[in-house]
């Protein structure tokens, strides 16, 4: 299988998120970008429907959550997607097999 370009990967994952959510909005675009970045950093497979080696802790219950679910394959029902509704546009991605984690957050609403 050939490796996808950055644009092709983003378009593919955005389409998955759109199909789950029903439309493309800002939260879907941002959540898709966050999940792609985390999955790359953790060397995770993008083509899994269910991901048993990843747990994602969401910090908001908005559109971003659907994008992260679509890209990662994690879900609330499988207990691999956890909601900690702190109202922050952020998520922590934890790779179980290695103990590695990455937290990605928007600093748009952070107080300075």
PAVEXSE-140412 format. One line per 3 residues: their letters; for each residue z, y, x of N, C-alpha, C, O, CB. Coordinates in steps of 0.05 Angstrom, whole numbers, plus 5000, padded with zeros to 4 digits. Each point is the difference from the previous one (the first is absolute). Glycine has a CB too. Layout:
<nodes>
A	Z Y X Z Y X Z Y X Z Y X Z Y X; ...
</nodes>
This chain:
<nodes>
XXX	5000 4976 5017 5000 5024 4983 5000 5025 5018 5015 5001 5019 5009 4974 4944; 4959 5044 5030 4999 5024 5017 5023 5019 4994 5011 5001 4978 4939 4994 5024; 5057 5020 5018 5022 5020 4997 4989 5024 4986 4978 5010 5005 5044 4974 5037
XXX	4994 5026 4939 4992 5023 4984 5006 5026 5015 5019 5001 5016 4990 4973 4942; 4974 5046 5038 5005 5026 5012 5024 5012 4985 5008 4990 4979 4943 5017 5034; 5061 5014 4998 5022 5014 4987 4993 5008 4972 5016 4997 4981 5000 5019 5064
XXX	4960 4996 4952 4991 5009 4974 4997 4977 4980 5008 5002 4977 4969 5037 5045; 5011 4939 4988 4995 4977 4983 5027 4988 4991 5003 4992 4977 4953 4999 5046; 5063 5007 4996 5026 4989 4994 5014 5018 4979 5011 4989 4980 4993 4991 5066
XXX	4996 5046 4958 5012 5018 4980 4987 4997 4973 5014 4998 4980 4997 5034 5057; 4962 4968 4962 4986 4998 4975 5007 4974 4985 5004 4999 4976 4959 5029 5043; 5038 4950 4997 5007 4974 4988 5028 5000 4988 5005 4990 4978 4965 4988 5056
XXX	5049 5032 4982 5028 5000 4990 5004 5020 4978 5016 4995 4981 4999 4992 5065; 4972 5036 4955 5001 5020 4978 4990 4988 4974 5011 5005 4978 4984 5032 5055; 4984 4947 4968 4989 4987 4977 5020 4980 4988 5003 4999 4975 4950 5006 5044
XXX	5061 4980 4998 5021 4982 4990 5022 5016 4986 5009 4992 4978 4981 4976 5059; 5018 5054 4975 5021 5017 4988 4991 5012 4973 5015 5000 4981 5003 5010 5065; 4957 4999 4954 4989 5012 4975 4999 4979 4978 5007 5006 4977 4965 5025 5050
XXX	5020 4944 4980 4999 4979 4979 5027 4994 4989 5003 4994 4976 4957 4987 5048; 5061 5019 4993 5027 4995 4990 5010 5023 4983 5012 4996 4979 4997 4976 5061; 4987 5053 4970 5012 5024 4987 4983 5010 4976 5012 5011 4981 5007 5000 5064
XXX	4955 4985 4957 4983 5009 4978 4984 5026 5006 4981 5006 4986 5052 4973 4984; 4974 5035 5051 4986 5024 5009 5008 5006 5028 5018 4989 5011 4979 5028 4942; 4988 5002 5059 5007 5010 5026 5012 5028 4997 4987 5018 4988 4976 4955 5034
XXX	5061 5030 4987 5014 5026 5000 5012 5004 5027 4997 4983 5018 5013 5014 4932; 5003 5026 5054 5011 5006 5026 5020 4979 5010 5000 4993 5024 4994 5054 4965; 5022 4943 4994 5020 4979 5007 4987 4974 5009 5010 4987 5018 5022 5034 4951
XXX	4946 4972 5018 4985 4976 5008 4987 5003 5027 5001 4982 5017 4990 5009 4935; 4997 5033 5053 4988 5005 5027 5022 4999 5021 4996 4987 5021 4967 5041 4957; 5058 4987 5018 5022 5001 5020 5013 4973 5005 5005 4992 5022 5002 5056 4965
XXX	4999 4938 4991 5013 4974 5002 4982 4980 5015 5010 4983 5015 5015 5027 4943; 4949 4992 5036 4981 4982 5014 5000 5006 5030 5001 4981 5016 4971 5016 4943; 5027 5028 5048 5001 5007 5029 5026 4992 5013 4999 4990 5023 4971 5049 4967
XXX	5052 4964 4996 5026 4992 5012 5001 4970 5004 5008 4991 5022 5014 5047 4955; 4969 4947 5004 5001 4971 5002 4981 4990 5021 5007 4981 5015 5005 5016 4937; 4964 5014 5050 4982 4992 5021 5012 5005 5028 4999 4983 5017 4962 5027 4952
XXX	5050 5013 5034 5012 5007 5026 5023 4980 5007 5001 4990 5023 4987 5059 4970; 5029 4946 4988 5022 4981 5005 4990 4972 5006 5010 4987 5018 5019 5041 4952; 4952 4963 5014 4990 4973 5004 4987 4997 5028 5003 4980 5013 4989 5016 4937
XXX	4994 5025 5059 4988 4999 5027 5022 5000 5021 4999 4984 5019 4961 5040 4964; 5060 4993 5014 5021 5001 5020 5015 4974 5002 5009 4992 5022 4996 5057 4969; 4998 4937 4987 5015 4975 4999 4981 4975 5004 5009 4977 4999 5025 5045 4971
XXX	4941 4983 5035 4980 4979 5004 5000 4980 4977 5001 4976 5004 5005 5030 5046; 4991 5005 4926 5000 4983 4976 4972 4996 4989 4982 5016 5005 5064 5001 4984; 4950 4962 4996 4974 4993 4988 4997 5015 4974 5017 5000 4982 4985 4954 5039
XXX	4975 5059 4976 4994 5015 4975 4989 4983 4978 4998 5010 4977 4993 5029 5052; 5003 4936 4975 4987 4984 4980 5018 4980 4986 4990 4981 4988 4969 5025 5038; 5067 4999 4975 5019 4982 4986 5006 5011 4972 5005 5023 4997 5015 4962 5048
XXX	4979 4997 4935 5007 5009 4973 5031 5001 4998 5010 5017 4985 4947 4963 4996; 5056 5002 5032 5030 5000 5001 5008 5000 5029 4989 4985 5016 5015 4990 4940; 5014 5043 5051 5008 5002 5028 5029 4991 5003 5018 5013 4989 4949 5025 5019
XXX	5037 4939 5005 5027 4989 5003 5014 5009 5026 5023 4993 5004 4962 4968 4968; 5001 5054 5045 5011 5008 5026 5006 5030 5000 5006 5011 5021 4969 4952 5001; 5024 5050 4955 5004 5029 4999 5017 5007 4976 4996 4990 4978 4960 5017 5045
XXX	5063 5011 4981 5015 5012 4978 4996 5030 5003 5002 5012 5021 5033 4950 4978; 4959 5051 4978 4996 5029 5000 5022 5012 4982 5004 4992 4977 4946 5003 5030; 5063 5025 5004 5021 5015 4985 4987 5027 4993 4996 5017 5017 5043 4960 5008
XXX	4956 5026 4949 4988 5025 4989 5023 5020 4994 5021 4992 4992 4939 4983 4989; 5034 5050 5024 5020 5021 4994 4993 5018 4977 5012 5020 4995 5000 4979 5053; 4967 4993 4937 4991 5015 4977 4986 4981 4981 4987 4981 5009 5009 5062 5018
XXX	5006 4962 4947 4987 4983 4980 4975 5013 4988 4997 5000 4976 5048 4979 5014; 4938 5032 5027 4976 5014 4990 4975 4984 5008 5002 4977 5007 5022 5068 4997; 4954 4967 4993 4974 4988 5005 4998 4986 5027 4987 4979 5003 4993 5055 4968
XXX	5032 4978 5049 5000 4989 5027 5009 4970 5000 4989 4984 5016 5021 5062 5002; 5008 4947 4965 5010 4973 4999 4978 4980 4993 4999 4978 5011 5046 5040 4975; 4937 4989 4996 4978 4983 4993 4981 4995 5023 4991 4978 5005 5013 5038 4948
XXX	4991 5006 5062 4982 4997 5023 5012 4982 5021 4987 4983 5011 4996 5063 4981; 5043 4957 5013 5013 4984 5020 5001 4971 4992 4996 4982 5016 5032 5057 4997; 4976 4956 4961 5000 4972 4990 4972 4988 5004 4997 4978 5008 5039 5034 4958
XXX	4943 5003 5027 4973 4990 5002 4992 4994 5028 4988 4979 5006 5000 5047 4954; 5019 4991 5059 4992 4997 5028 5016 4978 5014 4989 4984 5014 4998 5064 4987; 5039 4951 4994 5017 4981 5015 5002 4973 4987 5005 4980 5014 5021 5059 5001
XXX	4969 4959 4960 5004 4974 4986 5029 4995 4993 5006 4979 4989 4955 5004 5035; 5057 5036 4981 5028 4998 4992 5003 5007 4971 4985 5017 4990 5030 4993 5058; 5005 4979 4938 5005 5007 4973 5029 4997 4992 5015 4985 5013 4938 5000 4976
XXX	5055 5030 4991 5027 4998 4990 5007 4972 4990 5022 4990 5006 4976 5058 4981; 4983 4940 4999 5005 4973 4990 5004 4979 5021 5014 4980 4995 4959 5033 4966; 5015 4990 5062 5003 4981 5022 5023 5008 5019 5005 4987 5020 4947 5003 4977
XXX	5061 5032 4995 5023 5011 5015 4993 5008 5029 5017 4999 5018 5012 4972 4954; 4946 5037 5032 4992 5010 5026 4995 5030 4999 4994 5013 5020 4986 4942 4990; 5022 5057 4966 4998 5029 4997 5026 5009 4987 5007 4991 4978 4942 5007 5017
XXX	5066 5019 5019 5026 5009 4990 4999 5030 4994 4990 5015 5016 5033 4949 5011; 4988 5044 4950 5000 5028 4993 5028 5011 5005 5020 4991 4989 4944 5001 4977; 5036 5028 5051 5024 5016 5005 4992 5029 4993 4992 5015 5018 5027 4954 5020
XXX	4984 5038 4937 4989 5025 4990 5016 5024 5010 5018 5010 4985 4964 4966 4975; 5012 5034 5063 5012 5024 5011 4984 5025 4995 5008 5022 5008 5013 4949 5027; 4956 5026 4952 4983 5022 4994 4985 5011 5024 4990 5022 4999 5042 4989 4965
XXX	4966 4973 5057 4986 5008 5024 4973 4985 5001 4999 4976 4993 5044 5034 5031; 4937 5004 4985 4974 4988 5003 5000 4984 5026 4988 5009 5020 4989 5028 4953; 5036 4939 5026 5004 4985 5025 5002 4970 4994 5006 4992 4977 5017 5048 5044
XXX	4972 4944 5000 5004 4971 4997 5005 4989 5028 4991 5010 5020 4978 4988 4940; 5047 4981 5041 5006 4985 5024 4988 4973 4998 5003 4986 4980 5040 5039 5028; 4942 4967 5012 4986 4975 5001 5013 4982 5021 5001 5008 5023 4955 5013 4963
XXX	5055 4956 5006 5016 4983 5017 4986 4973 5003 4996 4985 4981 5046 5038 5005; 4950 4970 5039 4988 4974 5006 5021 4980 5006 5014 5002 5021 4944 5021 4996; 5046 4958 4966 5022 4981 5002 4999 4983 5026 5021 4997 5013 4980 5002 4937
XXX	4976 4991 5057 4998 4982 5022 5007 5012 5027 5008 4986 5019 4957 4990 4956; 5031 5050 5028 5005 5013 5026 5024 5019 4999 5010 5008 5021 4941 4988 4989; 5057 5012 4966 5022 5019 4998 4991 5029 5004 5016 5018 5000 5015 4946 5015
XXX	4943 5040 4987 4989 5027 5004 4999 5014 4973 4997 4988 4979 4976 4997 5060; 5031 5042 4962 4998 5016 4976 4988 5027 5006 5003 5010 5023 5037 4966 4957; 4948 5036 5000 4990 5027 5003 5005 5014 4974 4994 4990 4978 4970 4996 5055
XXX	5046 5038 4969 5005 5017 4976 4979 5023 5002 4998 5014 5020 5052 4974 4977; 4936 5016 4981 4980 5021 4998 5008 5018 4977 5006 4991 4978 4957 4980 5041; 5038 5055 4987 5009 5019 4980 4984 5026 5002 4991 5008 5022 5055 4973 4979
XXX	4950 5031 4976 4988 5027 5000 5022 5020 5005 5022 4998 4988 4942 4988 4979; 5031 5033 5050 5020 5021 5005 4995 5025 4984 5012 5021 5005 4995 4960 5041; 4975 5018 4935 4993 5023 4984 5024 5012 4986 5002 5024 4998 4953 4956 4995
XXX	5063 5004 4996 5022 5010 4985 5026 5001 5016 5021 5006 4988 4957 4976 4972; 5021 5013 5065 5024 5001 5017 5009 5029 5004 4983 5018 5003 5003 4940 5021; 5040 5046 4975 5011 5027 5005 5001 5005 5029 5007 4982 5016 5020 5016 4942
X	4967 5026 5050 5001 5007 5029 5023 5018 5006 5004 5007 5023 4947 4989 4980
</nodes>
